[in-house]
Amino acid sequence: MICKLVVETPVNLSSKQKELLREFEETLGGTAAKKHKPKSEGFFDGVKKFFDDLTS
């Protein structure tokens, strides 16, 4: 099965739209933010977590 995903990043946002996105980002703060940004962790963090999960 092949799946094609197209992600479009909004451009030319109004000041109100930018403010709403900032507010949304603030709601993702704390430890929950990692769930929403999996690539924010480094490669070796992912490898370490993989092996930690295997041993626990």
Beta strands, then each sheet from edge to edge (+ up, - down):
end
